[in-house]
Amino acid sequence: MSRLPDISCGPCVEASPPDELEAEELAVLCKALAHPARVKLMQYLAQQGTCYFGSLADVVGLAPSTTSQHVKVLKESGLLLGSAEEQRTCYCVNPDRLAILKRLVMAL
């Protein structure tokens, strides 16, 4: 295991303390992305730019039931939207939630 170099942090910039609700929201969003398969799903769907109607199991290379659980976590966090149209489901990234995630991460 390689050792990280010693780095001087320099002067600290004073920032306003994080709002408790924002901290909790960031934690929820980060937890939703805390698995490589979910990150891969988000990346793939973000690149699509529109609703995706294919098999998400094919995207991550996992069993459909496992993929379904990952999709469920992403949907519960609000990062992923899914709507049923006839006999298939459309999946897409929720741009509003993704913007919130980006804003909260940038505020760290």
C-alpha positions in Angstrom: 0.0 0.0 0.0 1.5 3.3 -1.0 1.7 6.2 1.5 0.1 9.4 0.6 2.4 12.5 0.5 2.2 15.0 3.3 0.2 17.9 2.2 -0.1 21.3 3.9 -3.8 22.4 3.9 -3.0 26.1 4.1 -5.3 28.6 5.8 -8.9 27.5 6.4 -11.6 29.5 4.7 -14.5 30.3 7.1 -17.8 29.0 5.8 -21.2 29.1 7.1 -22.2 26.0 9.1 -24.3 23.5 7.0 -28.0 23.7 7.4 -29.2 20.5 9.2 -31.8 19.7 6.5 -29.2 20.2 3.8 -26.7 17.9 5.5 -29.4 15.2 5.9 -30.4 15.6 2.2 -26.8 15.3 1.1 -26.4 12.2 3.2 -29.5 10.6 1.6 -28.3 11.4 -1.9 -24.7 10.2 -1.2 -26.1 7.0 0.3 -28.1 6.4 -2.8 -24.9 6.6 -4.9 -22.9 4.5 -2.4 -22.7 1.5 -4.7 -20.8 1.2 -8.0 -23.8 -0.3 -9.9 -26.0 2.7 -8.9 -23.3 5.2 -10.0 -23.0 3.3 -13.3 -26.8 3.4 -13.8 -26.9 7.2 -13.1 -24.0 7.8 -15.5 -25.6 5.7 -18.2 -29.0 7.3 -17.9 -27.5 10.8 -17.7 -25.8 10.2 -21.0 -29.0 9.1 -22.6 -30.5 12.5 -22.2 -34.0 11.1 -22.5 -36.1 8.2 -21.2 -34.5 4.8 -21.5 -36.8 1.9 -22.2 -34.3 -1.0 -22.3 -33.2 -3.5 -19.7 -31.2 -1.8 -17.0 -29.8 -5.2 -16.0 -28.0 -5.2 -19.3 -26.4 -1.8 -18.4 -24.8 -3.0 -15.1 -24.4 -6.7 -15.9 -26.3 -7.8 -12.9 -29.4 -10.0 -12.4 -32.7 -8.3 -13.0 -33.7 -8.7 -9.4 -30.5 -7.1 -8.1 -30.7 -4.3 -10.6 -34.3 -3.7 -9.5 -33.2 -3.2 -5.9 -30.6 -0.6 -7.1 -33.2 1.2 -9.1 -35.5 1.2 -6.1 -32.8 2.9 -4.0 -32.2 5.5 -6.7 -35.9 6.2 -7.1 -36.5 6.5 -3.3 -33.8 9.2 -3.2 -35.4 11.0 -6.1 -32.4 10.8 -8.3 -34.1 8.5 -10.8 -37.6 8.7 -12.3 -39.5 5.8 -13.7 -42.9 5.8 -15.4 -44.9 3.0 -16.8 -46.0 3.3 -20.4 -48.1 0.4 -21.5 -46.0 -2.7 -20.9 -42.6 -1.1 -20.4 -41.0 1.4 -18.0 -39.2 4.6 -18.9 -36.2 5.5 -16.7 -34.5 8.8 -16.6 -32.4 11.0 -14.3 -34.3 13.6 -12.3 -32.5 16.8 -13.3 -33.8 18.7 -10.3 -32.5 16.2 -7.8 -29.2 15.9 -9.6 -28.8 19.7 -9.5 -29.5 19.7 -5.7 -26.8 17.0 -5.3 -24.3 19.0 -7.3 -25.1 22.2 -5.3 -24.7 20.4 -2.0 -21.5 18.7 -3.0 -20.0 22.0 -4.2 -20.9 23.5 -0.8 -18.7 21.0 1.0 
